[in-house]
Amino acid sequence: MTTNVAFRGGGFAPQRRRFVGVCIFVVLILGAEWGTRTGVISALTLPRPSDVLQTFAELYQSGLLFQHILPSLMRLLVGAAMGASIGIAVGFLIGLFSFVRAGLVPLVAAIFPIPKIALLPLFVIWFGIDEGSKYALIAFGTFTPTVVATYAAVDNVDRTLIRMGQSFGLSWFSIVRKIVLPGAMPGILAGLRISLAIAIILLVAAEMLGAEYGIGAYILEAGALYDLERLFAGVTILSILGVIVSAAIGAIERRVLRWRN
């Protein structure tokens, strides 16, 4: 008599549950709607989600929605792309070359704890109040966490695999391309999640200074007028942008890191 034994070698691999996150958002929104309609939640502290949705509709119909979103997306894409690409390159140099590590790690450690928002007036002096200072702030804020995540990911690559590649006579470039880069990719992508979240925060801060259009400028104007519906509409746009960025990184992870399954 044979007994079937369940497979136990899943390796704690995460399973996708598509609708769990959506259900949580729906429950929170319905709870807020019920609380504001019944008076449990004061209208002075939280607007009705239905009113916020109506504000979205008005923004879309007036064309202001895209007038604010498109400049913000351009600033985010350009600044984050600059900071992340340079950060990954510098992180690999630090991880691969001892001389570069000795020179740049203390510098990165010195500038990493500095609040990047505090440097916005300095960037305005250097690059002007127009787009240059905004790109520079987002790029610099994205650069430092990307550097740290990248060289830490390179350091965590299994040295046994590198020694094995050297034993088989692989060239330095082949070892980096076939062993170091794939092994470091999970850490790099995890660092990009943090870096892009920081980029969104810095985007709002930069747009609150000297920007006519942008999500940050829209939130600043709504806050000055104490217009909670518009304020929460702007915050919701930022939340949606964060979800989209996280989903994009997740899609890249599933495609690039298929070898882990």
N, C-alpha and C positions, 0 to 999 in steps of 0.2 A: 504494500500500500504506500503510495507516494503522497507527500504533502507539499502543496505549493507555498513557498516562502516569499513574502513580499520583498521587493527590491528596496534595499536600505542605503544605497550608495548615491543619494542625490547630491551630497556635498553641500547642503544648505543653499542650493541654487534658488534664487528668488523666483517666484511664480507670479505672472502678471494677473492682476485683478482689475480689469478695466473700469468697472463701474463703482468700485468702493470709494475712490476719491470724489467722483461726481456726486455720489449719494451724500457724502459728508458736507459738501458745499451746499447742496439742496437743503439739507436739514438745517444748516446754519442760517441760510437765507430765509427759510420759512419761519424759523424761530424768531429772527429779527423782525420779520413782517408782523408776526402775531404779537410780539412784545410791544412794538410801536403802536399798533392799532388798538391794543387793549389798555395802553397807558402804563404797563409794567416798566417799559423803557421810555424815558423822557424824550420827546421830539427835539429838545435842545441839545441832547448828547448824541443821538443817532437818528439819521433820517430813515424814512421807510424805504426798503429796497425797491418797491414799486415806483416811488418818486425818483429814485436814482436811475431806474430804467427809463423813465420818461425823459429825464435829463439827457440820457444817452441818445434817445430818439431825436430830441431837439437839436443836439449837437450834430448828429448825422444829417438831418434835414437842412440845417443851416450851412453845412460844409465846414464848420469850425473843427469837427473831429479830425479830419485829415490834415487841416492846416496846423494842428498841434502835434499830431502823431508823426507825420512824415519828417519834419525837421528833427524830432527826437530820435527817430530810428536812424537817420543819417548820422547824427552825432554819435550815437551808441555804436553803430557798425564801424565807423571810421576809427573812433578812439579805441574801442575794444580790440579791433583787428591789429592796430599798431602796437598796443601794449602787450597783447597776448603773443603775437608773432615774435617780437623782440624778446619778450620774457622767456619764451620756450628756447629760443636760440641761446640766450645768455645762460639759462639753466643747464642746457646740455654742455656748454663750454665749461661751466663750473664742475659739472659731474664727471667730465671726461679728462680734464687737464688739471693737474695738481697746482701748476703755477697760477692758472686763472683762478682756481679756488682760493688760493692763499691771498690773492689780491682783491677779489670781489666779494667774498663772503662777509668780511667785516663791513664793507660798504653797504651791502644789502641789509645786514643786520642793523646798521645805523639808521637807514631810511625807512625800513619796514614799519616801525611803530609810530612814525609820524602821521597824525591825522591828515589825510590828503585834503579834506575840505578846508583845513586851516591854511593850505597853500594856495587857495584860489585867488586871493588878492595879489600874491606874488606872480602867479601865472598871468593875471590881467595886466600887470606892469610889463611883463616880458613879451607877451603875445597879443596884447590888446584885448578890448572887451568883446570883440566879435567872436567868430567861430574858432579861431586859433587857440584861445585860452580854454575853451570847452573841450576841444579835442585833446589838448595837452593834459588837462586834469584827468579825463577819463583814461587816457593812455597810461599815465603815470600810476594811477590807482590800480589799473589792471596789471601793470608790469610787475610790481613787487611780489604779490602773492603768486603769480605765475612762475616767477623765477624760483621762489622757495619750493613750490610744489614740484617743479620739474627736476631740480637737482636732487631733491629728496627721493623722487621716483627713480632716478638713475642710480642713486646709491642703493636702493632696495632691490635692484635686479640681482637675481641669484648668481653669485660669483662662480658657482660650480659650472653653470652653463657657459660662462665666459671662458673659464679655463678649458672646458671641453672643446670650445671652438678654436682656442689657441692650439690645443693638442692636435687637432685635425688640420692645422695649417691654414685656417681662414685668415684673410687679411684683416687689418684693423677696420677698414670701412665695412667689410662684410659682417664683422662681429657687431658693429654699431647698428647696421641696418637690419640684420636678421635676429639679433638677440637683445641688444640693449633697447632699441626703439620699441619693439613689441612688449618687452617686459616692463618698460616705464610708462606705456600708454595708459594703463588704468589710473595711475597716480596723476598723470598730466590732465586727463579728462576730469578727474575729481577736483583738481585745482582750478580748472576752468569754470566749474560750477560756482565756486566761491568768487573767482575773479569777476565773472560776468554779473553776479549779484552786486558786488561792490561797484561795478561800472554803472549799473542802473541807479544806485544811490547817488553816485557822484554826478550822473547826468541831471538828476533833479536839482541838486545843489548848484550846478553850473548854470542851469536855465533860470534859476531864481535871481540871477544877477545879470542884467543886461540882455535879456532875451524877450523878444516880442511874442514869438510863438514857440511852443514846446509844452510838454506835459508839466514840467516844473513851473513854468511861467503861468500856466493855467491854474495849477494848485495854489500858487502864491496869490493870484488875483482872487480866487474863490475864498481863500482864508482871510484875506483883508476885508472882504465884504461879508464874512461870516455866512457864506452861502453853503450850507452843509451838503445839499444835494450835489452841487458842482464839485465840492471838495472831495466827496466820496466817489464821485464819478472819475475824477483824476486818479485817486488812490486805486480804484478798481482797474483802471487802465494799466497802472504799474504792476498790479498783481497778475493781470492777464499776460503782460509782457514777460514777467518772471516765469510764469508757467510755460509759456512758449519756448523761452530759452532753455528751461530745464528739460522739456520734451525733446528739443533739438539735440541737446547733449546726450540724452538717453538714446535717441535714434542712432547717433554716431557711435555710442558705446556698443549697441547691439550689432552694428555692422562691422566695426573695427575689431571688437573683442570677441568675435564668434569662436575663436580658438579656445576660450576658457570653458565653453560648455562641454 
